[in-house]
C-alpha cells in the first residue's frame, strides 16, 4: 500500500524531473547547449595531426613505433 510519505516523495520526484526538463528545453530554445562537451568545431591553430604508422609485427597503428611494444 502507498503510504502518504511515498506519495509525497513520488510527487517531489515527478516535479523535479518536470522542472529539469523545462530548464533543458529552455536552454535549447535559446540556442544554448545544455551539456557542454568541451568540444569545439573550430580548428586549433597549434594542433598538428600525427601520422599513424603500422607496426610490422602486430599490425596495430601507433603514433610512434619506438614507444610501441607488441603484446605478442
Beta strands, then each sheet from edge to edge (+ up, - down):
strand 1: 53-54
strand 2: 61-62
sheet 1: 1+ 2-
end
